Amino acid sequence: MGVFLMQWIGSTYSPIGLDCGSRFIKAAQIQYTRGKPRVCATASIQRMSEQLDVAEVNRISDVLYRQGFVGTRIAMAVPPAKILTSILELPPRTTNSPFDQLARVEFARHQKCEPNTFEMSWWELPHASRVAKTTSVMAVGCRYTDADAILDPFDAVGLDVLKLDSSSVATARACSNVLARQGGISAILDLGWRSASLVILHDQTIVYDRPLGEAGIEQLYKDLSSSLGVKFDVIDVLISQQTKLSSENDGDMQAQREITRAIDNHFAMLLKDLELSFSYAANQYASTNIDRLLLMGGGASIPGLVKNWSENLGMKVEIVHLADLMPCVKGMASSERSSMTTALGLAMGGTA
Amino acid sequence: MSLSTPINLIPLYRQIKAERNRRMRWWIGLWSGYAGVLIVLVGLLYLHLGTSRDLTHDLKQQDQQLSSLQNDTRQTQTMLLQVSQKLLSARGLLEQPDWSQLLAVLADLRGNDVVLEDVNLQLTAEAVPAPTPTKSSKSKAPPPTIKTKWNLQLEGHGKTPESVSQYVLRLEATQLFDQVNLLKTNRDPIGAGEAISFSIQCPIKGRGRAPQ
């Protein structure tokens, strides 16, 4: 209905997709011109406080207005710490079975809460290779108390939150154009500041969603800051320019070795987790192999990561840029960034 | 399919409230639009009626002006009729000879020796035969033309026969008449003395015209 209305009107705007990370808040908006979408505005707003309170939301609202975003409609994701995710094994689905109620009760049992204290959504997973008499569903949810705490400041500022989505689903939605062929398995790794999350898709259905708590690049920055004695801003520059450091300068060589060693150490555990997750998926859907790993988020831009991981994991590793997912307006500075993917997915889902 | 599954983790009571607010905003917008359209229509209608009212007013004024002009025309026609009648009367008067002047002339000419007792003016008519057609012409003879003439007849007394003769001469000297004929003279006793009574007939020059 929304898309039809947009096409009928000719040109209109999606809700503002708002991905609230722990270091930056990323925002993206889509303009539909005669039904053709293109990214018309993006913003990366540094967080001033840990809490997303009224003052912080007010500041975000002002920045969005200044950055050229249109409207007050928002589509946002539940923060990773507040999202509830479970894979449920339910009885075989029949036409008369109260599947929604069954899923809700089973989800409440998994999350150890009352069935009437959360909002949830679920989708059926493709049949695994092993024969099973149950129906597997993946469910995501958010407690009412958490949802109210997220939404109240936005209500107070006058922003109209239309959707509270799952960031994994939003990310996968944004990447749907570049995902693997039909029947294949793809993985998306979001390397965030404080945490990372891995999503594995089979036939464009999320079959695996796992938060990787310690894999966020904040710990890497902390380690480098203590060993080199510099602030995070300087580490940003050092990491981005590590391949350009001179091999003739001893100081540069030492810094480069230190950075490379820290990066290798930091991601060693993550690589093991990835291998385990991929082997699980491969066991579940034995007939297929994992095609490729899409990298996104702030950590994806670390130089050398793609090449190193491709060699270690034995698969194609790619960084997803905003411009790969959807056409952008000319001259958009963030079109080469990968950190806007979730915000774009939220904006895309906001009109569905 | 998870990517097409609509996911909204906003609590249901918030969704219902937001939907209610959205519907209310939509209805308010709709009714505001409807009210706006109505206001515009009423405004247009008012403007249209205002123009009609002006036209009616103008028409009424024109009607009044027309009736006023018609009254004026009627009055003017009456005046014109009166003036025409006056003009006709004046024209009739103008075309009637001023016999008083003739009487004044007669009175001036008589002097102290002549007294006029009767002044009679008569219009006489005589038929003048048309010229006889020649033998060669086959056409009929034209009808005779009628000639009119004023005849002035004076009767009175003179002291002496010479005074009467002098009066006749003075009448002839005016050249108002074709001829002055002294028809008769008699010696009449008046009181202790006597006077000469006379009767003069003088046809006036020119063609006479019947009085209007």
Interface residues (C-beta under 8 A of the other chain):
Chain A: V78 E119 M120 S121 W122 W123 M138 V140 G141 C142 Y144 A147 D148 L151 D160 V161 L162 K163 L164 D165 S166 V169 A172 R173 S176 L201 D203 Q204 T205 I206 G349 A352
Chain B: M1 S2 L3 S4 T5 P6 I7 N8 L9 I10 P11 L12 R14 A18
